[in-house]
Amino acid sequence: MNTNGWLNPEDYIFNKELEKNYEIICEEGLNLIQQGLFKDHTQSKESSVQTTKIANMWKVFDLLRLDYHADETLAPVTFSIVKKHKDIYDRYQRCVYFSLVPSGGIVTPHVRGATIHFRARHQLCLKAPKHQNIENVHIDVGGEKRSWTEGKVLSFDDSYLHSVKNLSAENRLVLLYDSNLPTTQG
């Protein structure tokens, strides 16, 4: 187990396929935004997550959450890829959604409620602010900051403290999805 929470995206076979198709996945996410289908993230109300506050209207569009399943025609390519990979689609605690942190947005430090290391969280970057300054635009996991690159996945264990900052003039859009950790994939 690593010590800071970051995981190697290449340890997950599905990340390559998602990266290869990021442009069409991005188009699907942007279409959902244009249709006004994104909602405020409810994380601050979930008992499974310890958090303080969510700043600046973190917005999401849920594709899959536990027993919820969105209309597949809203994001057909995204669904077709996710459904092929049982470590994403058939998980007991499945979670797949588009995540938008707007210009000036901050997601304060939080962790998944359980400190048991069993879940990997992945973010396929669809839209990243240009000319990023790591201090102003980043995801921080376990005290290490990283920036997003369009078309690339960042993977981490979300039982580590993590936060997001987007103090740029542009929005950040990712496809967020969970899987088992490499040692628990099956």
Beta strands, then each sheet from edge to edge (+ up, - down):
strand 1: 6-7
strand 2: 39-40
strand 3: 49-51
strand 4: 54-55
strand 5: 59-65
strand 6: 68-69
strand 7: 95-101
strand 8: 105-112
strand 9: 119-127
strand 10: 137-141
strand 11: 144-146
strand 12: 153-157
strand 13: 162-166
strand 14: 172-180
sheet 1: 1+ 12- 9+ 14- 7+ 5- 2+
sheet 2: 1+ 12- 9+ 14- 7+ 5- 6+
sheet 3: 3+ 8- 4+
sheet 4: 3+ 8- 13+ 10- 11+
end
